[in-house]
């Protein structure tokens, strides 16, 4: 219940003694992402950090969305990680 509603019900003005801001405002870290993450129609280069393999691809979707799709075992990068490094989608974070 809001203080205003309570004040009306009891016919007395109630004022808060202390109002704090939400703790999530202090704890929320904002990761600064490069603008390219939200771009569409891009050619990109993926380099495996476990070996020297590389992959060049093209996407019409947002780059962030496309990378999320590559975590799927059916994608070319997902298949590579599964075959070469025995890693599944949950390991590709």
Helices and strands as residue ranges (DSSP letters): H 3-10, H 23-27, G 35-38, E 42-47, E 54-59, H 63-69, H 76-85, G 89-91
